[in-house]
Amino acid sequence: MKYYLPLTAVAALTLLSACNKNDEPEVVGGPADPMASQLANAAPVELPPSVKNSFQYRCKDNSLVFVDFLSDDKTANLRTEKTGSPTKLVAAEAGQPFEATDGYKIEGNGKQVTITLPGKSALGCKA
């Protein structure tokens, strides 16, 4: 009984040593990729920014505003309801106010911000 275990291990190692160690994938048959040259020359893909900070602000008029600041430091998503659809605001450069064409504006990106909503004046808001 004692000799079977080492013999089994030697047999398994012998079989595994016969495996192909080539790092290149083998393509066996099949059609050539018609987009191979286009994919090889394509520009690198840039992933969208992730959420860097997410704040719930209480403004001076006692309203709540929900803001997600993204990792590119130039984009923020603003929601006036917790489960509402976000409005995308963009800054010209990092550190500049975030704005949308329809009257939304956020100045700042920390615990205290000034938020302007369409048809309303600017409000000071705290997280």
N, CA and C atoms as a LAMMPS dump frame, in Angstrom:
ITEM: TIMESTEP
0
ITEM: NUMBER OF ATOMS
381
ITEM: BOX BOUNDS ff ff ff
-5.0000000000000000e+02 5.0000000000000000e+02
-5.0000000000000000e+02 5.0000000000000000e+02
-5.0000000000000000e+02 5.0000000000000000e+02
ITEM: ATOMS id mol type element x y z
1 1 1 N 0.811 -1.189 0
2 1 2 C 0 0 0
3 1 3 C 0.857 1.256 0
4 2 1 N 2.011 1.193 0.642
5 2 2 C 2.843 2.373 0.771
6 2 3 C 3.445 2.775 -0.568
7 3 1 N 3.575 1.869 -1.517
8 3 2 C 4.231 2.157 -2.785
9 3 3 C 3.274 2.739 -3.826
10 4 1 N 1.968 2.6 -3.624
11 4 2 C 1.007 3.075 -4.618
12 4 3 C 0.946 4.597 -4.697
13 5 1 N 1.011 5.306 -3.582
14 5 2 C 0.906 6.757 -3.577
15 5 3 C 2.07 7.409 -4.326
16 6 1 N 3.32 7.055 -4.06
17 6 2 C 4.42 7.667 -4.824
18 6 3 C 4.368 7.303 -6.305
19 7 1 N 3.969 6.093 -6.632
20 7 2 C 3.875 5.703 -8.031
21 7 3 C 2.784 6.482 -8.752
22 8 1 N 1.681 6.739 -8.088
23 8 2 C 0.589 7.524 -8.674
24 8 3 C 1.042 8.963 -8.901
25 9 1 N 1.772 9.521 -7.956
26 9 2 C 2.268 10.891 -8.096
27 9 3 C 3.255 10.99 -9.257
28 10 1 N 4.142 10.017 -9.406
29 10 2 C 5.113 10.016 -10.51
30 10 3 C 4.392 9.901 -11.847
31 11 1 N 3.371 9.066 -11.913
32 11 2 C 2.615 8.9 -13.155
33 11 3 C 1.893 10.197 -13.518
34 12 1 N 1.314 10.884 -12.535
35 12 2 C 0.611 12.141 -12.791
36 12 3 C 1.576 13.215 -13.279
37 13 1 N 2.745 13.316 -12.654
38 13 2 C 3.743 14.294 -13.08
39 13 3 C 4.256 14.003 -14.479
40 14 1 N 4.402 12.752 -14.819
41 14 2 C 4.846 12.382 -16.16
42 14 3 C 3.815 12.803 -17.202
43 15 1 N 2.566 12.587 -16.914
44 15 2 C 1.519 12.988 -17.849
45 15 3 C 1.446 14.506 -17.996
46 16 1 N 1.592 15.239 -16.902
47 16 2 C 1.536 16.697 -16.96
48 16 3 C 2.744 17.297 -17.671
49 17 1 N 3.876 16.641 -17.607
50 17 2 C 5.071 17.177 -18.258
51 17 3 C 4.965 17.111 -19.77
52 18 1 N 4.048 16.34 -20.284
53 18 2 C 3.868 16.23 -21.727
54 18 3 C 2.963 17.335 -22.275
55 19 1 N 2.446 18.236 -21.428
56 19 2 C 1.56 19.312 -21.877
57 19 3 C 2.327 20.31 -22.732
58 20 1 N 1.611 20.986 -23.625
59 20 2 C 2.2 22.007 -24.481
60 20 3 C 2.493 23.247 -23.646
61 21 1 N 3.72 23.745 -23.682
62 21 2 C 4.104 24.903 -22.893
63 21 3 C 4.224 26.154 -23.755
64 22 1 N 3.655 26.149 -24.937
65 22 2 C 3.707 27.286 -25.837
66 22 3 C 2.775 28.38 -25.31
67 23 1 N 3.27 29.624 -25.187
68 23 2 C 2.464 30.722 -24.665
69 23 3 C 1.49 31.279 -25.701
70 24 1 N 1.739 31.041 -26.968
71 24 2 C 0.873 31.547 -28.02
72 24 3 C -0.392 30.691 -28.102
73 25 1 N -1.558 31.333 -28.21
74 25 2 C -2.777 30.535 -28.361
75 25 3 C -2.815 29.883 -29.739
76 26 1 N -3.33 28.703 -29.781
77 26 2 C -3.43 27.99 -31.042
78 26 3 C -4.797 28.248 -31.648
79 27 1 N -4.801 28.677 -32.897
80 27 2 C -6.039 28.877 -33.62
81 27 3 C -6.157 27.724 -34.599
82 28 1 N -7.137 26.932 -34.392
83 28 2 C -7.318 25.754 -35.227
84 28 3 C -8.558 25.976 -36.081
85 29 1 N -8.333 26.19 -37.365
86 29 2 C -9.448 26.387 -38.28
87 29 3 C -10.194 27.659 -37.971
88 30 1 N -11.394 27.766 -38.447
89 30 2 C -12.226 28.927 -38.177
90 30 3 C -11.907 30.069 -39.125
91 31 1 N -12.846 30.97 -39.31
92 31 2 C -12.627 32.083 -40.226
93 31 3 C -11.7 33.138 -39.621
94 32 1 N -11.049 33.905 -40.484
95 32 2 C -10.199 35.007 -40.033
96 32 3 C -11.101 36.153 -39.558
97 33 1 N -10.642 36.926 -38.621
98 33 2 C -11.407 38.048 -38.085
99 33 3 C -11.413 39.181 -39.114
100 34 1 N -12.589 39.585 -39.632
101 34 2 C -12.625 40.643 -40.64
102 34 3 C -12.301 42.024 -40.072
103 35 1 N -12.373 42.192 -38.751
104 35 2 C -12.091 43.493 -38.149
105 35 3 C -10.738 43.53 -37.449
106 36 1 N -9.893 42.563 -37.672
107 36 2 C -8.619 42.484 -36.961
108 36 3 C -7.768 43.724 -37.18
109 37 1 N -7.659 44.208 -38.405
110 37 2 C -6.813 45.378 -38.655
111 37 3 C -7.429 46.639 -38.057
112 38 1 N -8.752 46.766 -38.097
113 38 2 C -9.397 47.934 -37.501
114 38 3 C -9.227 47.938 -35.985
115 39 1 N -9.343 46.79 -35.357
116 39 2 C -9.172 46.701 -33.906
117 39 3 C -7.728 46.963 -33.501
118 40 1 N -6.786 46.533 -34.312
119 40 2 C -5.376 46.748 -34
120 40 3 C -5.02 48.233 -34.075
121 41 1 N -5.683 48.976 -34.944
122 41 2 C -5.381 50.402 -35.126
123 41 3 C -6.329 51.314 -34.359
124 42 1 N -7.238 50.771 -33.584
125 42 2 C -8.215 51.572 -32.844
126 42 3 C -7.544 52.309 -31.692
127 43 1 N -8.111 53.458 -31.361
128 43 2 C -7.61 54.248 -30.233
129 43 3 C -7.889 53.502 -28.93
130 44 1 N -7.071 53.736 -27.906
131 44 2 C -7.322 53.062 -26.628
132 44 3 C -8.658 53.521 -26.026
133 45 1 N -9.295 52.623 -25.318
134 45 2 C -10.596 52.898 -24.715
135 45 3 C -10.386 53.611 -23.382
136 46 1 N -11.152 54.693 -23.176
137 46 2 C -11.084 55.416 -21.909
138 46 3 C -12.353 55.13 -21.123
139 47 1 N -12.195 54.626 -19.92
140 47 2 C -13.344 54.293 -19.081
141 47 3 C -13.985 55.567 -18.528
142 48 1 N -15.28 55.559 -18.29
143 48 2 C -15.917 56.725 -17.688
144 48 3 C -15.439 56.891 -16.244
145 49 1 N -15.491 58.121 -15.734
146 49 2 C -15.033 58.339 -14.36
147 49 3 C -15.952 57.669 -13.347
148 50 1 N -15.378 57.28 -12.221
149 50 2 C -16.153 56.662 -11.145
150 50 3 C -16.546 57.729 -10.122
151 51 1 N -17.429 57.38 -9.214
152 51 2 C -17.865 58.309 -8.167
153 51 3 C -16.747 58.438 -7.133
154 52 1 N -16.292 59.666 -6.926
155 52 2 C -15.22 59.943 -5.968
156 52 3 C -15.805 60.252 -4.586
157 53 1 N -16.79 61.134 -4.547
158 53 2 C -17.473 61.507 -3.304
159 53 3 C -18.956 61.641 -3.575
160 54 1 N -19.744 61.296 -2.592
161 54 2 C -21.191 61.43 -2.701
162 54 3 C -21.692 62.135 -1.444
163 55 1 N -22.429 63.242 -1.633
164 55 2 C -22.897 64.024 -0.5
165 55 3 C -24.405 64.249 -0.587
166 56 1 N -25.014 64.346 0.582
167 56 2 C -26.405 64.778 0.712
168 56 3 C -26.348 66.136 1.39
169 57 1 N -26.826 67.173 0.707
170 57 2 C -26.747 68.538 1.224
171 57 3 C -28.103 69.012 1.714
172 58 1 N -28.085 69.747 2.825
173 58 2 C -29.268 70.443 3.329
174 58 3 C -29.025 71.918 3.026
175 59 1 N -29.905 72.525 2.245
176 59 2 C -29.743 73.911 1.831
177 59 3 C -30.486 74.847 2.78
178 60 1 N -30.235 76.154 2.62
179 60 2 C -30.816 77.147 3.529
180 60 3 C -32.335 77.201 3.467
181 61 1 N -32.924 76.809 2.329
182 61 2 C -34.387 76.796 2.237
183 61 3 C -34.964 75.472 2.751
184 62 1 N -34.146 74.676 3.423
185 62 2 C -34.502 73.399 4.04
186 62 3 C -34.746 72.278 3.019
187 63 1 N -34.294 72.446 1.792
188 63 2 C -34.435 71.395 0.784
189 63 3 C -33.203 70.49 0.807
190 64 1 N -33.371 69.287 0.291
191 64 2 C -32.26 68.338 0.185
192 64 3 C -31.82 68.234 -1.267
193 65 1 N -30.506 68.158 -1.46
194 65 2 C -29.928 67.973 -2.782
195 65 3 C -28.865 66.891 -2.653
196 66 1 N -28.8 65.99 -3.628
197 66 2 C -27.869 64.87 -3.612
198 66 3 C -26.875 65.047 -4.765
199 67 1 N -25.582 65.037 -4.441
200 67 2 C -24.559 65.287 -5.458
201 67 3 C -23.501 64.193 -5.399
202 68 1 N -23.167 63.655 -6.568
203 68 2 C -22.068 62.706 -6.715
204 68 3 C -20.965 63.407 -7.504
205 69 1 N -19.791 63.57 -6.895
206 69 2 C -18.641 64.151 -7.581
207 69 3 C -17.827 63 -8.158
208 70 1 N -17.47 63.096 -9.438
209 70 2 C -16.783 62.011 -10.12
210 70 3 C -15.274 62.199 -10.084
211 71 1 N -14.553 61.123 -10.351
212 71 2 C -13.098 61.09 -10.167
213 71 3 C -12.314 61.928 -11.158
214 72 1 N -12.925 62.405 -12.24
215 72 2 C -12.19 63.256 -13.173
216 72 3 C -12.115 64.698 -12.689
217 73 1 N -12.768 65.023 -11.575
218 73 2 C -12.808 66.357 -10.965
219 73 3 C -13.411 67.412 -11.879
220 74 1 N -14.09 67.001 -12.943
221 74 2 C -14.742 67.939 -13.852
222 74 3 C -16.221 67.618 -14.044
223 75 1 N -16.722 66.573 -13.395
224 75 2 C -18.101 66.139 -13.599
225 75 3 C -18.776 65.887 -12.254
226 76 1 N -20.045 66.306 -12.172
227 76 2 C -20.859 66.044 -10.984
228 76 3 C -22.262 65.664 -11.452
229 77 1 N -22.9 64.775 -10.717
230 77 2 C -24.289 64.395 -10.978
231 77 3 C -25.137 64.91 -9.829
232 78 1 N -26.158 65.723 -10.148
233 78 2 C -27.013 66.339 -9.142
234 78 3 C -28.413 65.748 -9.241
235 79 1 N -28.976 65.424 -8.07
236 79 2 C -30.356 64.936 -7.988
237 79 3 C -31.091 65.748 -6.936
238 80 1 N -32.322 66.128 -7.226
239 80 2 C -33.13 66.853 -6.243
240 80 3 C -33.978 65.9 -5.409
241 81 1 N -34.062 64.634 -5.83
242 81 2 C -34.723 63.584 -5.057
243 81 3 C -33.746 62.427 -4.927
244 82 1 N -33.816 61.718 -3.827
245 82 2 C -32.845 60.65 -3.576
246 82 3 C -32.836 59.592 -4.672
247 83 1 N -33.984 59.223 -5.179
248 83 2 C -34.054 58.215 -6.231
249 83 3 C -34.346 58.838 -7.595
250 84 1 N -34.24 60.168 -7.699
251 84 2 C -34.518 60.852 -8.957
252 84 3 C -33.413 60.643 -9.975
253 85 1 N -33.699 61.048 -11.208
254 85 2 C -32.689 60.918 -12.252
255 85 3 C -31.668 62.042 -12.116
256 86 1 N -30.393 61.746 -12.343
257 86 2 C -29.344 62.738 -12.143
258 86 3 C -29.246 63.717 -13.32
259 87 1 N -28.801 64.923 -13.001
260 87 2 C -28.473 65.93 -14.003
261 87 3 C -26.958 66.048 -14.026
262 88 1 N -26.364 65.904 -15.191
263 88 2 C -24.914 65.945 -15.325
264 88 3 C -24.453 67.396 -15.436
265 89 1 N -23.529 67.778 -14.563
266 89 2 C -22.935 69.103 -14.585
267 89 3 C -21.448 68.943 -14.878
268 90 1 N -20.902 69.839 -15.69
269 90 2 C -19.509 69.727 -16.114
270 90 3 C -18.789 71.045 -15.831
271 91 1 N -17.555 70.951 -15.369
272 91 2 C -16.698 72.113 -15.152
273 91 3 C -15.723 72.241 -16.316
274 92 1 N -15.375 73.47 -16.675
275 92 2 C -14.42 73.696 -17.761
276 92 3 C -13.055 73.116 -17.39
277 93 1 N -12.648 73.311 -16.15
278 93 2 C -11.392 72.771 -15.625
279 93 3 C -11.627 72.328 -14.195
280 94 1 N -10.74 71.508 -13.693
281 94 2 C -10.839 71.077 -12.297
282 94 3 C -10.738 72.309 -11.395
283 95 1 N -11.628 72.412 -10.412
284 95 2 C -11.643 73.54 -9.496
285 95 3 C -12.613 74.637 -9.903
286 96 1 N -13.116 74.605 -11.123
287 96 2 C -14.09 75.588 -11.602
288 96 3 C -15.502 75.123 -11.225
289 97 1 N -16.501 76.033 -11.265
290 97 2 C -17.879 75.623 -10.952
291 97 3 C -18.407 74.603 -11.963
292 98 1 N -19.236 73.693 -11.476
293 98 2 C -19.902 72.699 -12.316
294 98 3 C -21.184 73.347 -12.849
295 99 1 N -21.433 73.248 -14.162
296 99 2 C -22.606 73.888 -14.745
297 99 3 C -23.268 72.98 -15.766
298 100 1 N -24.571 73.182 -15.92
299 100 2 C -25.346 72.533 -16.978
300 100 3 C -26.059 73.64 -17.743
301 101 1 N -26.414 73.369 -18.976
302 101 2 C -26.998 74.397 -19.839
303 101 3 C -28.389 74.839 -19.385
304 102 1 N -29.073 74.048 -18.602
305 102 2 C -30.439 74.391 -18.223
306 102 3 C -30.562 75.11 -16.885
307 103 1 N -29.491 75.733 -16.39
308 103 2 C -29.582 76.572 -15.195
309 103 3 C -29.071 75.963 -13.906
310 104 1 N -28.556 74.748 -13.93
311 104 2 C -27.978 74.137 -12.733
312 104 3 C -26.53 74.598 -12.58
313 105 1 N -26.113 74.825 -11.327
314 105 2 C -24.729 75.231 -11.073
315 105 3 C -24.338 74.82 -9.66
316 106 1 N -23.135 74.298 -9.507
317 106 2 C -22.582 73.95 -8.188
318 106 3 C -21.226 74.621 -8.078
319 107 1 N -21.056 75.408 -7.036
320 107 2 C -19.764 76.027 -6.754
321 107 3 C -19.193 75.359 -5.509
322 108 1 N -18.019 74.749 -5.649
323 108 2 C -17.391 74.006 -4.568
324 108 3 C -17.611 72.514 -4.757
325 109 1 N -16.893 71.727 -3.949
326 109 2 C -17.07 70.271 -4.04
327 109 3 C -16.809 69.58 -2.713
328 110 1 N -16.966 70.289 -1.62
329 110 2 C -16.715 69.703 -0.31
330 110 3 C -17.963 69.675 0.549
331 111 1 N -17.779 69.92 1.833
332 111 2 C -18.892 69.857 2.786
333 111 3 C -19.83 71.064 2.667
334 112 1 N -19.323 72.209 2.137
335 112 2 C -20.156 73.386 1.925
336 112 3 C -20.062 73.782 0.461
337 113 1 N -21.21 73.943 -0.169
338 113 2 C -21.272 74.33 -1.575
339 113 3 C -22.376 75.37 -1.756
340 114 1 N -22.348 76.022 -2.91
341 114 2 C -23.424 76.913 -3.32
342 114 3 C -24.071 76.28 -4.539
343 115 1 N -25.373 76.028 -4.45
344 115 2 C -26.095 75.351 -5.52
345 115 3 C -27.162 76.277 -6.083
346 116 1 N -27.193 76.383 -7.402
347 116 2 C -28.223 77.149 -8.099
348 116 3 C -29.052 76.177 -8.92
349 117 1 N -30.37 76.19 -8.705
350 117 2 C -31.297 75.358 -9.459
351 117 3 C -32.073 76.256 -10.422
352 118 1 N -32.59 75.704 -11.52
353 118 2 C -33.307 76.536 -12.487
354 118 3 C -34.481 77.282 -11.845
355 119 1 N -34.553 78.579 -12.12
356 119 2 C -35.638 79.409 -11.598
357 119 3 C -35.49 79.797 -10.152
358 120 1 N -34.394 79.452 -9.51
359 120 2 C -34.173 79.796 -8.1
360 120 3 C -32.85 80.537 -7.963
361 121 1 N -32.701 81.267 -6.873
362 121 2 C -31.417 81.93 -6.625
363 121 3 C -30.45 80.942 -5.969
364 122 1 N -29.192 81.348 -5.905
365 122 2 C -28.144 80.486 -5.332
366 122 3 C -28.412 80.249 -3.847
367 123 1 N -28.204 79.012 -3.426
368 123 2 C -28.429 78.617 -2.041
369 123 3 C -27.152 78.061 -1.44
370 124 1 N -26.843 78.443 -0.215
371 124 2 C -25.749 77.815 0.511
372 124 3 C -26.229 76.487 1.066
373 125 1 N -25.416 75.454 0.889
374 125 2 C -25.811 74.116 1.331
375 125 3 C -24.667 73.448 2.094
376 126 1 N -25.025 72.677 3.11
377 126 2 C -24.035 71.965 3.922
378 126 3 C -24.32 70.467 3.903
379 127 1 N -23.255 69.684 3.915
380 127 2 C -23.396 68.225 3.951
381 127 3 C -23.652 67.774 5.362
